[in-house]
């Protein structure tokens, strides 16, 4: 690697900030931007000035005080090294914490080299922290941990450090200890340099080093020893020094932390309080010290010409270009595409080649993003993150300069768990509605739209109720389209339970040729409960062959729209064994109609009933909530098949009707303090409870009546 390349890359960091809901991700990002000089003033997430944090640029985010989209920004941090200032260039992504926006976190981690995992000093490791931890492990992202909210009542950083070790199974040790806690929190002691750091001046901009307060000397020595022991477990060099009972130098400790962090065996833990402006600058120094630069992470692509063989990507500016589009956004200037450059340079006006669609696209404009503001640049080097305009693509597409048949492996997209029916209030909004639906689907792979062929409703599905609620709200705000949402219609089925005979005569005379057809036989439940079966046992030519095919067609037609609810009929067998024809009045139409009428008439005698879909539901939650969940499922008349109890959480598998599962996700969260997760998939059809059948049939009759009177 060329020395100037090494020099350039050693000062670049691509980092994300991820954590559980309300651990303070956006607040920390706001401080980072302030201390690096990107913004002139600090605004809180739910501040009194109603400006809202810089990274929550959507109106909706400011109102709810939550982050919905991950926002990207960049900044330069001047760090004092060996007496002189070095400038580090950060590309920073702030991600949402709610499980409903999981895909945003996935996308951010896919393209980042390192992450800062933020924990709350009071709550420690929470449910979404474990989800984020899983995602970091899936994409091999090294991390440093930052314990925020040290000024809150009940702050206990040691519990959080212990939980990272025990719950997340990640070696971690504190490299700082707090000076005072809760409302007396003043600063931190750096355990490597063994000095106290205080944050003074307006907004904590002055960082003052001092000697360690006498009361904390013992604790500092003890925690430093813990740090060295932890490092000895994960790093060979420190282990040797430790076994020889020597004291490692500060440089050796720093180098060991960096090696172990990049190898993802260890996570250094820092502390502070972003809201009180304390402890953020040392965290920025730690990002420079311990998180990898783009050249230290192995990025791989798959070579399509060689059966998707894995190839290494090297962040050289001089090599051919490879980049990944990881996020799309619409704004006033058209579609904005965020791209991570893995190798080569991206220059304005050049052509790129999309390896998924095999299309060539020109790059008219490249910008660096700062939440929702931008700065134009003419070229971007390897290892950086930028955004381009006017490039049509989907999220997760790979771009090359046309010479390499590479594709980056795509991101993991979870299945949808919740759906709603939706339609615009005013028909005039249909245009905007379909525009919005197309845009949301392109931007967010977990948001899906389809039209149900049975009920002809537009159904949107996503990761949870909050997820869908946010999109309905965005339709109203960004597209001025008010929508009516409802529970989606459940796809019921109809069937019969016993054998019934029929003998039906259709005779109509209305001037000219009439209609005449007689069919006789029986209907009964079919051997295979999912299919229908038609059979003809007519002998002696009572019904000619040409009319028999019409009878079969009539049976298929009547099965499409059942007599009870207008839903499909399944599991029925019809046998015709006799009939009569008229010389002039019989026709295909007459026999088709006679079969339909005969079926409808016999259906009630055969004990027609409504079937509802049962979903196989899998619920995972911590052990202490087992009682609550059993109660929830019993209320819903679920059939419980299996319960597995693990060390900390248990898994429950049951069948439950889809009808009873609406609104379940919020109730599950309430019953498990947000720690429960569930997934469902279709299992089979079973008869609906009698009271529900009566209700549904009555409702269907009212609807039919309304259609007739129109």
N, C-alpha and C positions, 0 to 999 in steps of 0.2 A: 504493500500500500504506500502511495506517495506521502512524504512527510507532511505536505501542506493539507492533504486530505485528512490525515490523522489529527492534525492540529484543529481543523475546522470541526470535524465530527466530535472531538473530545469535549467540545463546548456546547453540544446540542443535547437536549433532553426532551423526549416525548413522554409526558406523564398524564395520568388521569387521576381524578379524585373520586373515590367510590366508598360508599358506606351504607348503613341502615338509614331508614327514614328519619329525618330530623336529628342527625348527629352533627350537623353543621357543615356539610360539604360546600354549599354555596357561600356561606359566610367566610369560610377559610379562603376560597378562591378570591373573594372580594378583597381580603387582606393582602393576598399575594399580589394582586394587580396594583394595589395601592403602594405597597413597599417597593415594587419594581418600577413605579412611576408610570404605569399605564393609565391609571385614573387619578384624578386630582382630589376626589373626596370619596368618603365611604358612605354607602347607603345600606341600611339593613334590609333583610328579607321582608320582615313585616314592620318596617320602620314607620315612625310617625309622619315623616315627610312625604310618604306615599310615592316615593320615586321607585323603590324596589331595587333589589340587587342588580348589578350590571348583567350578570349571566342569565338571569331570568328575564329574557327580553319579551316573552309573550305576555300579553295583558292578563291572560288567564293564570299564568304562573304567579304573577304578582298578587293577584287577588287571593288565590288559594294558599300562597306562601309555600308552594311545592315546585320542584323542578320537573318538567315534563320531557323536554328535549335536552340532549346533552349539547352544551354550547362549547364551541372551540375558540381559543384565543391564543395569543403568543405574547411573550414579554421577555425582557432582558434583566438578568439579576447580576449585579456587580458584587463579586465575592472577594474578600481579602484573602489572598494566598501568599504565604512567605513574604509578607510585607508589601506586595503590590496587588492592585485590583485586577481581577480577571472577569471578563464579561461572559456569562453563560446565557444561551438562548433557549428559552422554554417554549414548547408547544403544549398547551394545557387544555384538558377537556374536563368540564364539570358534568357529572352524570346524575340521573335521577335515582332516588332510593326505593320508590314504590315497586312492588313486585309486578304490577301491571305494565310498567315500562321497561321490563327486563331487557328487551331487544336493544334499547338505547345503550345499556351498559355493555352488552355483548359486543356491539359494534365498536364502542370506544376502546374496549380492551383488546379487540382483534388487531387494532392498528397501533397500539401504544407499546413502548418498550418497558415501561415501569409504571407503578401506581403508588399512590399514597392512600392507605386504607385508614379511614378516620373512625375512631371508636368514641363512644360517649363515656366519660369518666364515671358516670353514675350507673349506666345500664350495662356497660361492658359489651360482650359479644351478643348480638341479637339475631333474630331469625334471618333478616335480609343480609346481615353480615356473612352468614354461612353461605347464602346464595352467591354473593359477590365473591366469596372465597373460592367456591366451586368454579365460578367463571374464570377467575384468575388462574386457577390450576389448569383449567381446560386450555387456555391460550398461553400457558407458561409465562405468566407475567410476574417478574420479581416485585417486591413491594417493601416500602417502609411504613411503619404504623405511627399514627399521630393520635394521642389521646386528648380529645378536645373537652371543653366545658369543665376545666379544672377549678373554675370559680363557683361551680354549683354546689348546693347543699348535698352532702353525702358523696362527694367525689372520692373515689378510691382507685387510683391508677394501678395498684398492685394486683387488684382483683382482675382488672382488664388484661394485664400482662399474663397472669396465670391462665386466663381463659383462652388467650391466643394459643398458648402451649397445649392446653388440655382439649378444648373444643375444636379448634381448627387444626390441631395436630401439626403446628408449625413452630419450630424453635424460635423463641423470641426472648430478648432481654432489653431492659431499659438502658439507654445510654445517657439518660438525664434523670435527676430526681427533683421533685418540686420544692420550692422554698415556700413554706406555708401552704394551706389548702383552703378550699371553700372561699369565704370572703377575704381571708388573709393571704391569698395567693399573690406572690410578688414577682416570682421569676423562677429560673431553674438552675440547677448545678450541672455543668457539663462533666460527665464522669471520665471522659477520655483525657481532656486537658486539666481536669480537676480545678475548675474555677466556677465562680457564681456568675450568672448573667442576669442583669436587671433590665427592664424595659421602661424607659422614662421619656419625658417630653410629650408633646401633643401626639395622641394616637400611637404611643409606644415606638416612635421612630428612632429615638436614641437608644442604642444598645450599649450598656456599660458593663465591663467585666470587673470583677472584684474578687477578694479572697472568700473562701467558703465560710459561712457563719459557723461559729464554734459548735453550736448545738447540732449541726448537721454533719460534722466531720466523720463521726463513727459510721453513720448510716451510709454516707457517700463511699467510704472505704469498703464497707460490706457489700454494697450493690455493685461496686466496680469489680470486686472479686467474683460475684455471681456472673457478671458480664463475661469475664475472662474464662470462667469455667464453661459457660454456654458455648463460647467460641471454640474452646478446646474440643468440644464434642463434634463441631462441624468443620473445623479447619485444621489441617495437619501441622502447619507451621507453629500455630499457637499451642497445639497439643504437645509438641516436642519441648517448647520453652516451658510449658506448664509442668511437664513431667520432670524436667531438670530443676524445677522449683526456682526458676528465674522470673524476673518481672519483664513482660514484653514492653517495648517502647511504644509511645503514642502512635508513631507511624505504622508500626507492625499491627497494632490493634485496628487502626483505620483500614489498612490494606486487607486485613482478615475479614472485617465486616463487609467490605466491598466484594471480596471474592465470594463469601458465603451468601450474600444477598443476591448477587447476580446468578449464582448457581441454584437459587431458590431453596436454600437449606435453612435460611435464617432471615429474621426480620427485625431490624433495630427499632426500638420504640421511643418516640419523643413525646413530650407533653406540652400542654399550653392551653390557652383559652383564646380563641379567635375573637370572640365578642369583646373581651377585655383587652384585645391587642397585645397579648403576651405569648411569646414562644413561637411566633410564625417565622421570624428570620432564621433561627437555627434550623427550622424544618427545611427552608429553602437551601441552606448550606448542605444539609444532609442529602437532599435530592442530588446536588452536584457531586457530593462525596461518594454516595453509596449506590445510586441508581445508574444503570448502564447507559452508555451512549449508543447511538444506532449501530455502530460497527461491532459492538460487543454482544449483540443478540443475533442468533442464527435465524434469518428469515428464509423460508423455503417457498418455492413455487412448484407447480406440477407441469411437467413437459407433456403437452398433448400429443406430440408426434411420437413419443416413446412410451405409450401406454401409461400416461400420467406418472412417469418416474419423477422422484423428488430431486429438484436441483436447488443449489444454494444461491441466494441473491446477495450481492455485495454492494454496499452503499458507496460506489465510486461515481463521481460526476461524469467520468469519461465513458462509462459503459452504456450499452443500449438501455432505453427507458423501460421501467416496469413500475406500475402504480396500481393502487386499489381504490375504487370509489366506495367509501364506506357509509356515506350518508347523503341524502338529498334534501334540499329545502327549496321552497318557492318563495321568491320575494318580488318586489316591484320590477326587477330587471329580468325576470324569467327564472329558469331553474338553475339553482346553485348546487354544484357537486363538490363534496369534500373529497380530496384525494391524498392518500399517503404515498409519497414517492419512495420506493424501495431501492431503486438503482437508476443511475443516469440523471439527466436534468430535464426539467419540463420548461420549455421556452414558449413565449407568446407567439401565436401565429403558426406554430408547427402542427403537423397532423398526428393524431393518435389512432390506434387501432384497437377496437373493442373486441376482446377475445371470446366473448360469449355470443355476440351477434355477427362477428366478422365484418363489422362496418368500420369505415374510416371517418374520423371526425376532426374538424379543425378546432384549435383552442383560441378563441378570439380574445379572451381576457382572463388574467390570473390575478387573484386577490389573496391577501392575508386577512383572516377574519379576526374580529374582536367582538365577540358576541354577535350583535346585529349591525356593527359598523364594519367598513372594510378599507383596506389600503391596497392600491394597485401595485403589482410588482411585475418585472419583465421576465424573470426566470427564478425557478426554485430548485435547489440542489437536492441530492440524495439524502434520505433520512428525515426530510421535513414534511410538514403537513400544510396543504394549501387548499384553496377552493377555486373552481373554474366555472365560468358562465357558458351558456350556450352549448353544453355537451349533453346529448340525450342518452340516458342510460338508466339502469336500475341499480338499487343498492347492492353492493357485493360484486360488481363487475370489475374485471381486470383490464387495465390498459397497457399496451406495449407500443413500441415504435413501428410495429409491423414486421420486424425481422425475427422476433422470438415467438415460438408457439407456446407461450407459458400461460398458465392460469393459476391464480392464488386459490387455495382451497376456500370454499365459501363459508359463511357464518352459520352457526347452528340456530335454526328457527324453531321455537317450541310450538306445539299444537294449540289451537284456540280452545278455550274452555267455556266461553259465554257467548250467547248470541241474542240479538234483539231484532224485531221487525221495525222497519223505518220507512216513513214516506214524507215528502215535503207537504207542509200545510196548504200552500198555494200551488196550483198546477203551473203557474208562470215561473216558479223557481226550479222546474225540472232540469233545465239546462245547467244552472249553477250546481245543482245537486249532483249531477253525473260528473261534472268537472271536478268537484271536490272529492268524490268517491275515487276517481281515477288517480288524483294526486295523492290522497292519503295512502292508497294501496301501493303506489310506487315508492313513497317515502318510508312506509312502515310495513315490513313483510309479515308482522304478526296480525295486521288488520286485514280481514278478508271480507269480500262482498259477493253474495250470489243471489240469484232469484230462485225462490222455491217453486218448482214446476207445479206442485199441487195447490198451494194456496196463492200463488202468483204474487207473493209479497217479496220486497227486497229485504234480505236478511244480512245484517252485519255481524261479524264475529270477531272476538279479540281475547285478550288475556285476563279480562276481569271487568267488573262493573265500572270501576273508576276509569279504566282505559276507554270504554265505549262512551261513557258520560262526557269525557274530555273531547272526544271527536264530535259528538252531537253539539256540544257547546261551541267548538271551533267552527262548525257549519254556520251557526247563528252569527258568530262574530266576524269571521273572515269572509263569509260568502253571503251574509244577510239572509240566510235561508232558515226559516223556522221549521222544525220537523216534529212529526208525531211519532213517538216510539211506543212499542207495546211488546207484550210477551209474544214471541214468535209462535205461530200455530204449531201445535205438535202434530206430527204425521201419524194419525191413528190408522188402524186397519179394521176390516170387518170380516166376520166368518160365521159359520153355522155350527151347531153342536150335535144335531141328530138328523136322521133321514126323514125326508118328507116327499110325498108323491104329488104329481100335478097332472092335470088334464085341461088344457086351455084352448078355447076356441076364439079366434079373432074373426069377427064378421062385420064388415063395414060396407054400406051401400050409399053412395052419394052421387047419383047421376053418372052415367058412363060406367067404366069398369070399377068394381069395388075391390076390397081387400078380403081375402079369405085364407085362413091357415089354422090348422089344428095340430097341436103338439102334445104328446103325453109321455110321462116317464117319471124319474125321481131325481132329487139332489141329495147328496150325503157328504159328510166330511171326507176330505182327501187323505191318502196315507201320508204324503209329505205335507206338513202344515204350511210351508211357504208358497206352494204352487197350486195352480188351478188345473183341472183336467176335464176335457169334454170327450164324450164317447157316444157313438151312435149305434143302437142295436135294432134298427128298423129292419124288418124282414118282409118279403112279399111286395116290395115296392109301394108301400102305403104313402111314403114321401119319396119322390124322385131324387136321384143323386144331386142334381143341380141345385135343389133347395136345401139339401143337407149342409152344404158348405155355408149357406146363408145362416143356418141355425148356429153353426160354430162361431161365425162372426158376431152374431147377436149375443152369444154367451160372453165372448171377449169384451164386447162393448159394455155390457152391463157390469162386468167385473171392474172396469176402470172407475165407475162412479157407483158406489154401493147405495142400497136403498135407505140405510139408516142415517149416515152422516155425509154421504157423497165422497167418502174416502175409498181407497181400493179394497176390493174383496180378495182374501187369500184363503187357501186351504179348502177349496170347495170342488166337488166333482159333480158333473151333470150328465145324466144318461137319458137319451131320448129313445123310446122303443116303439112308438106308434104315432099315427097322425092321420090327417086327411087333406086332400087337395080339392080344388074346384077347377073345372076345365078352363074358365077364362079369368077368374078373379085371383088366382094364386100368383104370387111373384116373389122374387128374392126378398124384396122389402117387407112383404107381409110375413114371411117366415122369420126374418130377423127380428121384426117387432114382436111377433108372437112369442119367440123364445125369451125376449127381454121381459115381457109382461108375465110370462109363466114363472120366470125366475124370481121376480119381485114378489109375486103372490105367494110362492112356496117358501120364500126366505123367512117370513115371520113364523110359519108353521115349523120350520126347521130349527127354531130357537136361535135366530140371528143375534149376534152379540158384537160389542166393540172391543178391539184389542188395543192396548197402549204399549208404547215402546219402553222397555226396561233398560236402564243404563248400568253397566258394570262400573261402580264407583270405587276408587282407591283413595283412601284418606291417610295422610301421614301427619302425625303431631306428637309433641312431647308426652311422655307417660302420664304426667299429672292431669292431663285433660281427658283421659280415657272415658270417665263417667259422663262428662258433658257431651262428648261426641256420640256415645251410645244413646244418650237421651235424644239428641238431635235426630239421629237416624230412626229411632223407634217412633218418634212423632211423625216421621215421613213414611211409616209402614215399610221400611226397607227389610230385605231378607239378608241377614248377615251370614257370609260364607266362611270367613276366616279372619283371625286376628293374630298378627305376629308381634311379639313384644321384644324389642331390642334393649340395648343398654339404656338409651335415653329416650328414644321415641318408639312409637308403635305404628303398625300399618293395619288398617282395617279394610277388608274387601267385602262389598255388599252389592246387591242389585236393588235399584231404586227407580221408581217411575220418573221419567223425564219431567213430567208435569210438576212433581214435588220438588224438583231441583232448582226451580227459578228462585233467584235471590239467595241461593245457598251460600255463595262465596262470602257475602258480608256477614251472614250469621256464623259461618265457620270461623271467620276472623275474630268476631266478637267472643265466641266461646273458647278460643285458644289464645287470646291476647296477640293475635296476628301471627302466630307461629305455625298454624296448620296449613297444609296444602292439599288440594285434591285434584284428581283428573277423572274424566269419565269417557267411556266409549260405549257404542251401542252393543247390547247383548242379544236380546230377543224380544218377541212380542208375547204378551200375556193378557188374559181378559181383564178389563178395567173393573174397578169396584162398581156394584150395581147402582149406587146413588149417582156416581159420576156418569155412567151410561145414560141414565134418565135425563140428567141435566143437559148433556151434550145433544141428545136426540131432540129435546124440547127446543134448544137453542137453534138447531139446524132447521127445524120446522118453521120457527119464527122468521129466520132468514129467507127461506123459500117463499113464505107468505108475502114478505116485503117485496121480493123480486116480482111476484105475480101481480101485485097491486100497482107496480110502477107503470 
